[in-house]
Amino acid sequence: MYVWGWNVYCQLGLGDFTNRLKPTLNSFFKNKKIIKMAYRENHCMVLVGKWSFIWFIFLENGEVYSWGNNMYGELGHEYSENWNTPTLIDFFKGMNVMDVFAFSFKSFVILGFLCINC
């Protein structure tokens, strides 16, 4: 994933506050398949995993990472401090995450379910 631009809240996920004027590789996701990225001006969320579904029901668990400004807890981590690198949101481990959304000072995750013999 390449990132650039304003970085006052570490929203580029590179571990620093330096603005980037040209595309810069964020190697954190080098061996991960990004399914969806949700972002606002101050924070970001990424859903990684595999697209694997039958009848529109996801079978693989996705992982949700977030970073940036966390003034109001919008990153989903236990503490309301800013996070300068992508960090796994532990709450969603083992859940069937289908989608992520980021809005000003809030975030949303949609969960799916696995239905066998429905």
LUMNU-746597 format. One record per atom (N, C-alpha, C): atom name; y, z, x. Coordinates in nm, 3 decimals, always signed. Layout:
<recs>
+------+---------+---------+---------+
| atom |      py |      pz |      px |
+------+---------+---------+---------+
|   CA |       Y |       Z |       X |
...
+------+---------+---------+---------+
</recs>
This chain:
<recs>
+------+---------+---------+---------+
| atom |      py |      pz |      px |
+------+---------+---------+---------+
|    N |  -0.116 |  +0.000 |  +0.085 |
|   CA |  +0.000 |  +0.000 |  +0.000 |
|    C |  +0.123 |  +0.000 |  +0.090 |
|    N |  +0.216 |  -0.088 |  +0.062 |
|   CA |  +0.341 |  -0.093 |  +0.136 |
|    C |  +0.452 |  -0.033 |  +0.050 |
|    N |  +0.539 |  +0.043 |  +0.114 |
|   CA |  +0.647 |  +0.112 |  +0.045 |
|    C |  +0.778 |  +0.090 |  +0.121 |
|    N |  +0.889 |  +0.097 |  +0.049 |
|   CA |  +1.020 |  +0.090 |  +0.112 |
|    C |  +1.126 |  +0.133 |  +0.013 |
|    N |  +1.245 |  +0.167 |  +0.064 |
|   CA |  +1.356 |  +0.205 |  -0.021 |
|    C |  +1.400 |  +0.349 |  +0.000 |
|    N |  +1.462 |  +0.403 |  -0.103 |
|   CA |  +1.518 |  +0.538 |  -0.103 |
|    C |  +1.405 |  +0.639 |  -0.093 |
|    N |  +1.422 |  +0.744 |  -0.012 |
|   CA |  +1.314 |  +0.838 |  +0.015 |
|    C |  +1.363 |  +0.982 |  +0.024 |
|    N |  +1.469 |  +1.015 |  -0.049 |
|   CA |  +1.529 |  +1.148 |  -0.039 |
|    C |  +1.433 |  +1.259 |  -0.085 |
|    N |  +1.336 |  +1.230 |  -0.171 |
|   CA |  +1.238 |  +1.329 |  -0.218 |
|    C |  +1.098 |  +1.300 |  -0.165 |
|    N |  +1.087 |  +1.224 |  -0.058 |
|   CA |  +0.957 |  +1.186 |  +0.000 |
|    C |  +0.875 |  +1.102 |  -0.096 |
|    N |  +0.940 |  +1.033 |  -0.189 |
|   CA |  +0.866 |  +0.957 |  -0.289 |
|    C |  +0.794 |  +0.835 |  -0.232 |
|    N |  +0.818 |  +0.802 |  -0.105 |
|   CA |  +0.741 |  +0.695 |  -0.043 |
|    C |  +0.606 |  +0.745 |  +0.009 |
|    N |  +0.590 |  +0.877 |  +0.017 |
|   CA |  +0.461 |  +0.935 |  +0.055 |
|    C |  +0.427 |  +0.922 |  +0.202 |
|    N |  +0.527 |  +0.905 |  +0.287 |
|   CA |  +0.503 |  +0.884 |  +0.430 |
|    C |  +0.515 |  +1.013 |  +0.512 |
|    N |  +0.545 |  +1.124 |  +0.447 |
|   CA |  +0.554 |  +1.251 |  +0.518 |
|    C |  +0.691 |  +1.282 |  +0.575 |
|    N |  +0.792 |  +1.201 |  +0.541 |
|   CA |  +0.927 |  +1.226 |  +0.590 |
|    C |  +1.030 |  +1.189 |  +0.483 |
|    N |  +1.157 |  +1.209 |  +0.517 |
|   CA |  +1.266 |  +1.181 |  +0.424 |
|    C |  +1.345 |  +1.055 |  +0.463 |
|    N |  +1.290 |  +0.974 |  +0.552 |
|   CA |  +1.361 |  +0.857 |  +0.604 |
|    C |  +1.355 |  +0.741 |  +0.506 |
|    N |  +1.472 |  +0.687 |  +0.469 |
|   CA |  +1.477 |  +0.565 |  +0.387 |
|    C |  +1.419 |  +0.450 |  +0.467 |
|    N |  +1.351 |  +0.359 |  +0.400 |
|   CA |  +1.292 |  +0.243 |  +0.466 |
|    C |  +1.360 |  +0.116 |  +0.416 |
|    N |  +1.410 |  +0.034 |  +0.508 |
|   CA |  +1.478 |  -0.090 |  +0.473 |
|    C |  +1.384 |  -0.208 |  +0.465 |
|    N |  +1.262 |  -0.191 |  +0.515 |
|   CA |  +1.164 |  -0.301 |  +0.509 |
|    C |  +1.028 |  -0.242 |  +0.471 |
|    N |  +0.937 |  -0.323 |  +0.420 |
|   CA |  +0.805 |  -0.273 |  +0.381 |
|    C |  +0.736 |  -0.199 |  +0.496 |
|    N |  +0.684 |  -0.081 |  +0.464 |
|   CA |  +0.617 |  +0.005 |  +0.560 |
|    C |  +0.481 |  +0.043 |  +0.504 |
|    N |  +0.377 |  +0.031 |  +0.584 |
|   CA |  +0.242 |  +0.062 |  +0.538 |
|    C |  +0.225 |  +0.212 |  +0.517 |
|    N |  +0.179 |  +0.250 |  +0.398 |
|   CA |  +0.135 |  +0.388 |  +0.373 |
|    C |  -0.017 |  +0.383 |  +0.384 |
|    N |  -0.067 |  +0.424 |  +0.497 |
|   CA |  -0.211 |  +0.407 |  +0.527 |
|    C |  -0.300 |  +0.507 |  +0.455 |
|    N |  -0.242 |  +0.603 |  +0.379 |
|   CA |  -0.324 |  +0.701 |  +0.308 |
|    C |  -0.425 |  +0.634 |  +0.216 |
|    N |  -0.385 |  +0.525 |  +0.153 |
|   CA |  -0.472 |  +0.457 |  +0.058 |
|    C |  -0.548 |  +0.340 |  +0.119 |
|    N |  -0.560 |  +0.336 |  +0.249 |
|   CA |  -0.623 |  +0.224 |  +0.320 |
|    C |  -0.763 |  +0.193 |  +0.270 |
|    N |  -0.847 |  +0.292 |  +0.249 |
|   CA |  -0.986 |  +0.271 |  +0.206 |
|    C |  -1.009 |  +0.310 |  +0.061 |
|    N |  -0.903 |  +0.314 |  -0.018 |
|   CA |  -0.915 |  +0.350 |  -0.159 |
|    C |  -0.869 |  +0.232 |  -0.245 |
|    N |  -0.932 |  +0.215 |  -0.357 |
|   CA |  -0.893 |  +0.109 |  -0.449 |
|    C |  -0.792 |  +0.166 |  -0.550 |
|    N |  -0.669 |  +0.119 |  -0.543 |
|   CA |  -0.566 |  +0.164 |  -0.636 |
|    C |  -0.583 |  +0.089 |  -0.766 |
|    N |  -0.601 |  +0.163 |  -0.874 |
|   CA |  -0.615 |  +0.103 |  -1.006 |
|    C |  -0.479 |  +0.091 |  -1.074 |
|    N |  -0.399 |  +0.196 |  -1.062 |
|   CA |  -0.269 |  +0.197 |  -1.129 |
|    C |  -0.174 |  +0.286 |  -1.053 |
|    N |  -0.050 |  +0.246 |  -1.045 |
|   CA |  +0.054 |  +0.329 |  -0.987 |
|    C |  +0.161 |  +0.351 |  -1.091 |
|    N |  +0.203 |  +0.475 |  -1.106 |
|   CA |  +0.312 |  +0.510 |  -1.198 |
|    C |  +0.420 |  +0.577 |  -1.115 |
|    N |  +0.544 |  +0.542 |  -1.138 |
|   CA |  +0.651 |  +0.597 |  -1.055 |
|    C |  +0.780 |  +0.606 |  -1.134 |
|    N |  +0.863 |  +0.696 |  -1.089 |
|   CA |  +1.001 |  +0.708 |  -1.134 |
|    C |  +1.085 |  +0.717 |  -1.009 |
|    N |  +1.213 |  +0.738 |  -1.026 |
|   CA |  +1.299 |  +0.740 |  -0.909 |
|    C |  +1.269 |  +0.856 |  -0.814 |
|    N |  +1.204 |  +0.962 |  -0.862 |
|   CA |  +1.187 |  +1.080 |  -0.779 |
|    C |  +1.042 |  +1.117 |  -0.748 |
|    N |  +0.944 |  +1.061 |  -0.816 |
|   CA |  +0.805 |  +1.096 |  -0.789 |
|    C |  +0.712 |  +0.980 |  -0.823 |
|    N |  +0.588 |  +0.988 |  -0.769 |
|   CA |  +0.490 |  +0.882 |  -0.788 |
|    C |  +0.354 |  +0.942 |  -0.820 |
|    N |  +0.272 |  +0.864 |  -0.891 |
|   CA |  +0.133 |  +0.900 |  -0.917 |
|    C |  +0.049 |  +0.775 |  -0.898 |
|    N |  -0.073 |  +0.793 |  -0.848 |
|   CA |  -0.164 |  +0.681 |  -0.827 |
|    C |  -0.301 |  +0.719 |  -0.880 |
|    N |  -0.363 |  +0.627 |  -0.952 |
|   CA |  -0.501 |  +0.643 |  -0.999 |
|    C |  -0.587 |  +0.556 |  -0.909 |
|    N |  -0.684 |  +0.617 |  -0.844 |
|   CA |  -0.775 |  +0.541 |  -0.758 |
|    C |  -0.917 |  +0.557 |  -0.810 |
|    N |  -1.001 |  +0.462 |  -0.781 |
|   CA |  -1.141 |  +0.467 |  -0.824 |
|    C |  -1.193 |  +0.327 |  -0.842 |
|    N |  -1.283 |  +0.311 |  -0.936 |
|   CA |  -1.343 |  +0.182 |  -0.964 |
|    C |  -1.327 |  +0.150 |  -1.111 |
|    N |  -1.296 |  +0.025 |  -1.139 |
|   CA |  -1.297 |  -0.020 |  -1.277 |
|    C |  -1.443 |  -0.049 |  -1.312 |
|    N |  -1.500 |  +0.033 |  -1.394 |
|   CA |  -1.638 |  +0.013 |  -1.434 |
|    C |  -1.651 |  +0.058 |  -1.578 |
|    N |  -1.669 |  -0.035 |  -1.669 |
|   CA |  -1.672 |  +0.005 |  -1.809 |
|    C |  -1.770 |  -0.080 |  -1.889 |
|    N |  -1.818 |  -0.020 |  -1.998 |
|   CA |  -1.901 |  -0.089 |  -2.096 |
|    C |  -1.838 |  -0.061 |  -2.231 |
|    N |  -1.809 |  -0.164 |  -2.305 |
|   CA |  -1.743 |  -0.148 |  -2.434 |
|    C |  -1.614 |  -0.068 |  -2.420 |
|    N |  -1.540 |  -0.095 |  -2.314 |
|   CA |  -1.410 |  -0.033 |  -2.289 |
|    C |  -1.416 |  +0.117 |  -2.264 |
|    N |  -1.532 |  +0.170 |  -2.228 |
|   CA |  -1.545 |  +0.311 |  -2.194 |
|    C |  -1.571 |  +0.320 |  -2.045 |
|    N |  -1.490 |  +0.392 |  -1.974 |
|   CA |  -1.501 |  +0.402 |  -1.829 |
|    C |  -1.617 |  +0.493 |  -1.790 |
|    N |  -1.695 |  +0.450 |  -1.692 |
|   CA |  -1.809 |  +0.526 |  -1.646 |
|    C |  -1.784 |  +0.596 |  -1.513 |
|    N |  -1.690 |  +0.549 |  -1.437 |
|   CA |  -1.660 |  +0.609 |  -1.307 |
|    C |  -1.540 |  +0.702 |  -1.319 |
|    N |  -1.549 |  +0.815 |  -1.251 |
|   CA |  -1.435 |  +0.906 |  -1.249 |
|    C |  -1.328 |  +0.852 |  -1.155 |
|    N |  -1.203 |  +0.862 |  -1.198 |
|   CA |  -1.091 |  +0.826 |  -1.113 |
|    C |  -1.031 |  +0.951 |  -1.052 |
|    N |  -0.957 |  +0.934 |  -0.946 |
|   CA |  -0.884 |  +1.044 |  -0.884 |
|    C |  -0.736 |  +1.018 |  -0.903 |
|    N |  -0.659 |  +1.124 |  -0.925 |
|   CA |  -0.515 |  +1.111 |  -0.944 |
|    C |  -0.444 |  +1.182 |  -0.828 |
|    N |  -0.357 |  +1.108 |  -0.761 |
|   CA |  -0.276 |  +1.162 |  -0.653 |
|    C |  -0.130 |  +1.156 |  -0.694 |
|    N |  -0.051 |  +1.252 |  -0.648 |
|   CA |  +0.092 |  +1.250 |  -0.677 |
|    C |  +0.170 |  +1.301 |  -0.556 |
|    N |  +0.299 |  +1.264 |  -0.551 |
|   CA |  +0.386 |  +1.309 |  -0.443 |
|    C |  +0.530 |  +1.284 |  -0.481 |
|    N |  +0.621 |  +1.350 |  -0.410 |
|   CA |  +0.764 |  +1.334 |  -0.434 |
|    C |  +0.826 |  +1.462 |  -0.486 |
|    N |  +0.930 |  +1.445 |  -0.567 |
|   CA |  +1.004 |  +1.558 |  -0.624 |
|    C |  +0.917 |  +1.631 |  -0.726 |
|    N |  +0.916 |  +1.762 |  -0.718 |
|   CA |  +0.834 |  +1.844 |  -0.808 |
|    C |  +0.915 |  +1.958 |  -0.866 |
|    N |  +1.043 |  +1.934 |  -0.892 |
|   CA |  +1.134 |  +2.038 |  -0.938 |
|    C |  +1.085 |  +2.105 |  -1.067 |
|    N |  +1.026 |  +2.029 |  -1.157 |
|   CA |  +0.982 |  +2.082 |  -1.285 |
|    C |  +0.830 |  +2.078 |  -1.302 |
|    N |  +0.757 |  +2.067 |  -1.191 |
|   CA |  +0.612 |  +2.065 |  -1.197 |
|    C |  +0.554 |  +1.930 |  -1.236 |
|    N |  +0.633 |  +1.823 |  -1.226 |
|   CA |  +0.587 |  +1.691 |  -1.270 |
|    C |  +0.475 |  +1.632 |  -1.187 |
|    N |  +0.444 |  +1.692 |  -1.072 |
|   CA |  +0.336 |  +1.640 |  -0.989 |
|    C |  +0.199 |  +1.693 |  -1.027 |
|    N |  +0.193 |  +1.801 |  -1.105 |
|   CA |  +0.064 |  +1.853 |  -1.150 |
|    C |  -0.007 |  +1.941 |  -1.050 |
|    N |  +0.065 |  +1.988 |  -0.948 |
|   CA |  +0.007 |  +2.081 |  -0.852 |
|    C |  +0.047 |  +2.222 |  -0.889 |
|    N |  -0.019 |  +2.318 |  -0.830 |
|   CA |  +0.002 |  +2.458 |  -0.868 |
|    C |  +0.143 |  +2.508 |  -0.839 |
|    N |  +0.208 |  +2.454 |  -0.739 |
|   CA |  +0.340 |  +2.502 |  -0.698 |
|    C |  +0.447 |  +2.398 |  -0.729 |
|    N |  +0.570 |  +2.444 |  -0.751 |
|   CA |  +0.679 |  +2.351 |  -0.786 |
|    C |  +0.758 |  +2.306 |  -0.665 |
|    N |  +0.694 |  +2.301 |  -0.549 |
|   CA |  +0.761 |  +2.247 |  -0.430 |
|    C |  +0.738 |  +2.097 |  -0.422 |
|    N |  +0.824 |  +2.028 |  -0.349 |
|   CA |  +0.806 |  +1.884 |  -0.329 |
|    C |  +0.686 |  +1.860 |  -0.240 |
|    N |  +0.619 |  +1.745 |  -0.259 |
|   CA |  +0.503 |  +1.707 |  -0.178 |
|    C |  +0.539 |  +1.578 |  -0.108 |
|    N |  +0.528 |  +1.575 |  +0.027 |
|   CA |  +0.575 |  +1.460 |  +0.101 |
|    C |  +0.468 |  +1.357 |  +0.132 |
|    N |  +0.344 |  +1.384 |  +0.094 |
|   CA |  +0.236 |  +1.286 |  +0.110 |
|    C |  +0.150 |  +1.286 |  -0.017 |
|    N |  +0.079 |  +1.179 |  -0.044 |
|   CA |  -0.009 |  +1.176 |  -0.161 |
|    C |  -0.109 |  +1.292 |  -0.157 |
|    N |  -0.118 |  +1.364 |  -0.268 |
|   CA |  -0.203 |  +1.482 |  -0.276 |
|    C |  -0.285 |  +1.475 |  -0.404 |
|    N |  -0.415 |  +1.498 |  -0.391 |
|   CA |  -0.505 |  +1.494 |  -0.506 |
|    C |  -0.469 |  +1.604 |  -0.605 |
|    N |  -0.462 |  +1.570 |  -0.734 |
|   CA |  -0.441 |  +1.672 |  -0.837 |
|    C |  -0.578 |  +1.728 |  -0.873 |
|    N |  -0.604 |  +1.850 |  -0.829 |
|   CA |  -0.736 |  +1.913 |  -0.846 |
|    C |  -0.778 |  +1.925 |  -0.991 |
|    N |  -0.684 |  +1.943 |  -1.082 |
|   CA |  -0.714 |  +1.965 |  -1.223 |
|    C |  -0.803 |  +1.856 |  -1.281 |
|    N |  -0.785 |  +1.731 |  -1.236 |
|   CA |  -0.856 |  +1.618 |  -1.296 |
|    C |  -0.987 |  +1.582 |  -1.227 |
|    N |  -1.032 |  +1.663 |  -1.131 |
|   CA |  -1.159 |  +1.635 |  -1.062 |
|    C |  -1.273 |  +1.633 |  -1.164 |
|    N |  -1.354 |  +1.528 |  -1.159 |
|   CA |  -1.470 |  +1.516 |  -1.247 |
|    C |  -1.441 |  +1.465 |  -1.386 |
|    N |  -1.314 |  +1.441 |  -1.418 |
|   CA |  -1.278 |  +1.391 |  -1.551 |
|    C |  -1.268 |  +1.239 |  -1.547 |
|    N |  -1.283 |  +1.176 |  -1.660 |
|   CA |  -1.271 |  +1.031 |  -1.672 |
|    C |  -1.127 |  +0.992 |  -1.696 |
|    N |  -1.051 |  +0.980 |  -1.588 |
|   CA |  -0.910 |  +0.944 |  -1.598 |
|    C |  -0.899 |  +0.794 |  -1.618 |
|    N |  -0.828 |  +0.754 |  -1.722 |
|   CA |  -0.814 |  +0.612 |  -1.754 |
|    C |  -0.677 |  +0.556 |  -1.720 |
|    N |  -0.572 |  +0.638 |  -1.727 |
|   CA |  -0.439 |  +0.585 |  -1.704 |
|    C |  -0.344 |  +0.697 |  -1.664 |
|    N |  -0.237 |  +0.661 |  -1.593 |
|   CA |  -0.135 |  +0.757 |  -1.552 |
|    C |  +0.002 |  +0.701 |  -1.587 |
|    N |  +0.095 |  +0.790 |  -1.620 |
|   CA |  +0.231 |  +0.752 |  -1.655 |
|    C |  +0.327 |  +0.852 |  -1.591 |
|    N |  +0.440 |  +0.805 |  -1.543 |
|   CA |  +0.542 |  +0.892 |  -1.485 |
|    C |  +0.675 |  +0.864 |  -1.556 |
|    N |  +0.741 |  +0.971 |  -1.596 |
|   CA |  +0.872 |  +0.962 |  -1.659 |
|    C |  +0.965 |  +1.059 |  -1.586 |
|    N |  +1.091 |  +1.059 |  -1.619 |
|   CA |  +1.184 |  +1.151 |  -1.553 |
|    C |  +1.139 |  +1.294 |  -1.572 |
|    N |  +1.101 |  +1.358 |  -1.464 |
|   CA |  +1.063 |  +1.500 |  -1.460 |
|    C |  +0.940 |  +1.535 |  -1.543 |
|    N |  +0.855 |  +1.437 |  -1.572 |
|   CA |  +0.729 |  +1.465 |  -1.642 |
|    C |  +0.630 |  +1.354 |  -1.614 |
|    N |  +0.502 |  +1.386 |  -1.629 |
|   CA |  +0.395 |  +1.289 |  -1.605 |
|    C |  +0.289 |  +1.306 |  -1.713 |
|    N |  +0.211 |  +1.199 |  -1.735 |
|   CA |  +0.105 |  +1.202 |  -1.835 |
|    C |  -0.019 |  +1.135 |  -1.777 |
|    N |  -0.135 |  +1.186 |  -1.817 |
|   CA |  -0.264 |  +1.128 |  -1.779 |
|    C |  -0.344 |  +1.111 |  -1.906 |
|    N |  -0.405 |  +0.994 |  -1.923 |
|   CA |  -0.493 |  +0.970 |  -2.037 |
|    C |  -0.637 |  +0.980 |  -1.988 |
|    N |  -0.715 |  +1.061 |  -2.058 |
|   CA |  -0.855 |  +1.078 |  -2.026 |
|    C |  -0.940 |  +0.998 |  -2.124 |
|    N |  -1.052 |  +0.945 |  -2.075 |
|   CA |  -1.148 |  +0.878 |  -2.161 |
|    C |  -1.268 |  +0.967 |  -2.177 |
|    N |  -1.366 |  +0.919 |  -2.250 |
|   CA |  -1.489 |  +0.995 |  -2.266 |
|    C |  -1.606 |  +0.899 |  -2.249 |
|    N |  -1.716 |  +0.955 |  -2.218 |
|   CA |  -1.838 |  +0.876 |  -2.201 |
|    C |  -1.926 |  +0.902 |  -2.324 |
|    N |  -1.957 |  +0.798 |  -2.395 |
|   CA |  -2.035 |  +0.812 |  -2.517 |
|    C |  -2.166 |  +0.736 |  -2.498 |
|    N |  -2.274 |  +0.808 |  -2.495 |
|   CA |  -2.406 |  +0.746 |  -2.482 |
|    C |  -2.477 |  +0.756 |  -2.617 |
|    N |  -2.531 |  +0.645 |  -2.663 |
|   CA |  -2.599 |  +0.637 |  -2.793 |
|    C |  -2.505 |  +0.664 |  -2.909 |
|    N |  -2.381 |  +0.617 |  -2.900 |
|   CA |  -2.286 |  +0.635 |  -3.010 |
|    C |  -2.301 |  +0.525 |  -3.112 |
+------+---------+---------+---------+
</recs>
